[in-house]
Amino acid sequence: MAQHQLIVGGQRSGKSRHAERLALAWRGRDAAHSVCVVATATVHDEEMRQRVERHRAERPLGFATLEAPLQLSAALREAAAPGRLLLVDCLTLWLTNWLMPMNGQPDHKAWRAEREALLALLPTLPSPVVFVSNEIGWGVMPLGREVREFADELGWLNQAVAQRCQDLTLMVAGQAWSRPVSPPEMESSLS
């Protein structure tokens, strides 16, 4: 089984930069290793276009890019290969595309199916995956029902992905705090 990692933190905490450093180190261990960034962002305004362009410009040379704003599990299945690390940046934007689309209404049924497809796929992938996601649950409780629902869904998604990862990293002010993830059977003995 490939080793997966989840990197969480607040906005501008250094999550993507840390993920890229991990991917560079992994690629440097073997000349046959490659990295594919699976990008989930969609561009709907000038500010977001600038963010995406900055990410592209700062991305290390030689990293392939695959865009997957909605169908993340299919993109991972397509890009996975022995010797290729997949860097998903990011789960927060992926969830936003499903639950807060710029055009149209959220499709909760399709979201749940895609979420379950991703979670089922992870143990079978031949590639290690580094996930980037925001930790948004430490702030003030949002007033709007849709925003509370989004915060809940992201928290549950992060928990479910973390259970399928071997390492978890919390980014705080550009600094990484990492630890191995406890197997689910140990959780009850840790509380």
C-alpha positions as CSV (number, residue, x, y, z in Angstrom):
1,M,0.0,0.0,0.0
2,A,1.2,3.5,-0.8
3,Q,1.8,5.9,2.1
4,H,-0.5,8.9,2.1
5,Q,-0.3,12.2,4.0
6,L,-2.7,15.0,4.9
7,I,-1.4,18.5,5.5
8,V,-3.9,20.9,7.1
9,G,-3.7,24.5,8.3
10,G,-5.2,27.9,8.0
11,Q,-5.1,30.1,5.0
12,R,-1.5,31.2,4.2
13,S,-0.1,28.8,6.7
14,G,2.4,27.3,4.2
15,K,0.5,24.1,3.4
16,S,1.2,24.1,-0.4
17,R,4.8,25.1,0.0
18,H,5.4,22.3,2.6
19,A,3.6,19.8,0.3
20,E,5.8,20.8,-2.6
21,R,9.0,20.4,-0.5
22,L,7.9,16.9,0.5
23,A,7.2,16.1,-3.1
24,L,10.6,17.4,-4.2
25,A,12.3,15.3,-1.5
26,W,10.4,12.2,-2.6
27,R,11.3,12.8,-6.2
28,G,14.9,13.3,-5.3
29,R,15.2,9.8,-3.7
30,D,15.0,8.0,-7.1
31,A,15.6,9.2,-10.6
32,A,12.5,7.3,-11.7
33,H,10.2,9.2,-9.3
34,S,7.8,11.8,-10.7
35,V,5.2,14.2,-9.2
36,C,1.8,15.1,-10.5
37,V,-0.1,18.0,-8.9
38,V,-3.9,17.4,-9.0
39,A,-5.3,20.9,-8.8
40,T,-8.9,21.4,-7.8
41,A,-9.2,25.2,-8.1
42,T,-11.6,26.9,-10.5
43,V,-11.2,30.5,-11.7
44,H,-14.2,32.7,-11.4
45,D,-12.6,36.1,-10.8
46,E,-9.4,38.1,-11.2
47,E,-8.1,37.5,-7.6
48,M,-8.5,33.7,-8.0
49,R,-6.8,33.8,-11.4
50,Q,-3.8,35.5,-9.8
51,R,-3.7,32.9,-7.0
52,V,-3.7,30.1,-9.5
53,E,-1.1,31.8,-11.6
54,R,1.1,32.3,-8.5
55,H,0.8,28.6,-7.6
56,R,1.7,27.6,-11.1
57,A,4.7,30.0,-11.3
58,E,6.0,28.9,-7.9
59,R,5.5,25.1,-8.5
60,P,8.8,23.2,-8.8
61,L,10.0,22.5,-12.4
62,G,9.1,19.1,-13.7
63,F,5.9,18.7,-11.7
64,A,3.0,17.6,-14.0
65,T,-0.4,19.1,-13.4
66,L,-3.8,17.6,-13.8
67,E,-6.9,19.7,-13.1
68,A,-9.8,18.0,-11.3
69,P,-12.3,20.5,-9.9
70,L,-15.0,17.8,-9.3
71,Q,-14.0,14.3,-10.3
72,L,-11.0,13.9,-8.0
73,S,-11.2,10.1,-7.6
74,A,-11.2,9.6,-11.4
75,A,-8.2,12.0,-11.7
76,L,-6.3,10.1,-9.0
77,R,-7.0,6.8,-10.6
78,E,-5.9,8.1,-14.0
79,A,-2.7,9.7,-12.7
80,A,-1.6,7.0,-10.3
81,A,1.4,4.8,-11.1
82,P,4.2,3.2,-9.2
83,G,6.9,5.8,-8.8
84,R,4.6,8.8,-9.1
85,L,3.6,10.9,-6.1
86,L,0.2,12.7,-6.4
87,L,-0.2,16.1,-4.7
88,V,-3.8,17.1,-4.2
89,D,-4.1,20.9,-3.8
90,C,-6.6,21.2,-2.3
91,L,-9.5,19.4,-0.6
92,T,-11.1,22.6,0.5
93,L,-11.5,24.0,-3.0
94,W,-12.7,20.6,-4.2
95,L,-15.5,20.6,-1.6
96,T,-16.3,24.3,-2.4
97,N,-16.8,23.3,-6.1
98,W,-19.4,20.7,-4.9
99,L,-21.2,22.5,-2.1
100,M,-20.8,26.2,-3.1
101,P,-20.6,26.2,-6.9
102,M,-20.4,29.6,-8.6
103,N,-23.1,28.6,-11.1
104,G,-26.0,26.4,-10.1
105,Q,-27.0,24.6,-6.9
106,P,-25.0,22.1,-4.8
107,D,-25.5,18.5,-5.7
108,H,-25.3,16.8,-2.3
109,K,-26.1,13.3,-3.6
110,A,-23.3,13.5,-6.2
111,W,-20.9,15.0,-3.6
112,R,-21.5,12.1,-1.2
113,A,-20.9,9.6,-4.0
114,E,-17.7,11.3,-5.1
115,R,-16.5,11.5,-1.4
116,E,-17.1,7.8,-0.9
117,A,-15.4,7.0,-4.2
118,L,-12.3,8.9,-3.1
119,L,-12.2,7.2,0.3
120,A,-12.6,3.7,-1.2
121,L,-9.9,4.4,-3.8
122,L,-7.2,5.5,-1.4
123,P,-6.1,2.1,-0.1
124,T,-5.9,0.7,-3.6
125,L,-3.7,3.4,-5.3
126,P,-0.2,2.5,-6.3
127,S,0.9,6.1,-5.8
128,P,1.5,7.9,-2.5
129,V,-0.8,10.9,-2.2
130,V,-0.1,14.2,-0.3
131,F,-3.4,16.0,0.4
132,V,-3.6,19.7,1.3
133,S,-6.7,21.0,3.1
134,N,-7.7,23.9,5.2
135,E,-8.5,23.7,8.9
136,I,-11.4,26.1,9.2
137,G,-13.1,24.8,12.4
138,W,-11.2,26.8,14.9
139,G,-12.8,30.1,14.2
140,V,-16.1,31.8,15.1
141,M,-19.3,29.8,14.4
142,P,-20.6,31.0,11.0
143,L,-24.0,32.6,11.0
144,G,-25.3,31.2,7.7
145,R,-26.6,27.6,7.5
146,E,-24.7,27.0,4.2
147,V,-21.4,28.1,5.7
148,R,-21.9,26.0,8.8
149,E,-22.8,23.0,6.6
150,F,-19.6,23.6,4.6
151,A,-17.4,23.8,7.7
152,D,-19.0,20.6,9.0
153,E,-18.5,18.8,5.7
154,L,-14.9,19.9,5.5
155,G,-14.2,18.8,9.1
156,W,-15.7,15.4,8.3
157,L,-13.8,15.1,5.0
158,N,-10.5,15.9,6.7
159,Q,-11.2,13.3,9.4
160,A,-12.1,10.6,6.9
161,V,-9.0,11.3,4.7
162,A,-6.8,11.4,7.8
163,Q,-7.9,7.9,8.8
164,R,-6.6,6.7,5.4
165,C,-3.3,8.5,5.7
166,Q,-0.2,7.4,7.5
167,D,1.0,10.9,8.4
168,L,-0.8,14.1,9.5
169,T,0.9,17.5,9.4
170,L,-0.5,20.7,10.9
171,M,0.9,23.9,9.5
172,V,1.2,26.9,11.8
173,A,2.8,30.1,10.7
174,G,4.8,28.3,8.1
175,Q,6.0,25.6,10.5
176,A,5.1,21.9,10.2
177,W,3.9,19.9,13.2
178,S,3.8,16.2,12.0
179,R,3.0,12.9,13.5
180,P,2.0,9.4,12.4
181,V,-1.8,8.9,12.3
182,S,-3.0,6.4,15.0
183,P,-4.7,3.3,13.6
184,P,-8.5,3.5,14.2
185,E,-8.4,0.5,16.6
186,M,-6.1,2.5,18.8
187,E,-8.3,5.5,19.1
188,S,-10.4,4.2,21.9
189,S,-7.3,3.4,24.0
190,L,-6.0,6.9,23.5
191,S,-9.0,8.7,24.8
